[in-house]
C-alpha cells in the first residue's frame, strides 16, 4: 500500500524527507509578509501523524523551546510516521508579546474559524485545515497567563480511553480532566477525530527549565507509546494521578499579598495560603484553602484586587502520592549538579 500523501501550504513532504516551510498569513498593514513556521519530518516507515503546536497564545513561550529541542534531537532520527511541529501558531501575538490576536480575539476561542471571518477566525481555519485535519494526534503547549504560573500538568478529555492512555504515557504527575470548550482547538480537533493533549506549565513570557524538560520528555514518551520512536532502555514511568475537580481561591480584599504557600505545595482544608495587607502593613484578610489538594496554579504578582483568582487547587484522593511524584520529576529533570 502506498504511503499517504502529506501536503502543507502547497509543499509535498515525501517519506524520508524533512522540510521547514511557512503557511502564508494575512500581511501586516505595513505590507510585511507573515507566515506560520512549520517543521515536518516523515519517517521512511509508515506510522501515525502527530502535530505539536505552541504559542496559540502569543505570550506563552515554553512550548516554542520544547518544540525546538525536539526537532533538533537525535531521538527523532529514526522516526516512524510523521511529525508536524508548529513552534508559533499565533505569530502576530508572539511579535507583540501578547496573548491575543491583533483584533483582540483569543485564537483558542476562535476555532473552527472560517475563510471569511475575523483575522483570528481565518488563522484558526487555516491551521485546522492545513495541520490538524491531516493529523491523528496532537500535543498543544501552553503556560499560565501573565503573572501566573502553572505546575506541569496535562489537561484532556480523560473519559476517552485512548486520550487517557496518551496522557498517562506523557508521564507527568498531574492529569486534569478538562471539559471541551466551544471555540477551542481541543474541541475542533475532537470533531475531526484527532486525539489531543494540552500541556500546561510555567508562566507567560518566561522560559521555565523544569517545564521545558518535562514537556520534551513527555512528548517523546507519547511518541514512543504510539510506536513512532523506539525505546532503547526502559525507564520507570511516573504513575500520574487524575484530578476530576479543581477550583480557584479568590481574594476577598484588595491589597498587597504575602504568599505562604507555593506552586506544587500540598494543602489541607483551612490552611493559610496568603495574607493581604493594606499599604500601612495592616492585615486585611487571610486567604485559606477551602479543600485539600495540590496547588497547580498560582498568581505571582504581589498585588491583588478583590475577587481576583490567586491559587488554583486540584483535588485528589491521595495528595501525598502526587507530592512524591513531583519530587521524583524534579530530581530526574533538574539534578543538583546543574542548578
Secondary structure, 3 states (H helix, E strand, C coil): CCCCCCEECCEECCCCCEEEEEEEECCCCCCCCEEEEEEEEECCEEEEEEEEEECCCCCCCHHHHHHHHHHCCHHHCCCEEEEEEECCCCHHHHHHCCCCCCCCCCHHHCCCCCCCCCHHHHHHHHHHHHCHHHCCEEEEEECCCCCEEEEEEEEECCCCHHHHHHHHHHCCCEEEECCCCCCCHHHHHHHCCCEEEEEEEEECCCCCHHHHHHHHHHHHHHHHHCCCCCCCCCCCCCCCEEECEEEEEECCCCEEEEECCCCCCEECCCCEEEEEECCCCCEEEEEECCCCEEEEEEECCCEECCCCEEEEEEECCCHHHHHHHHHHHHHHHCCHHHC
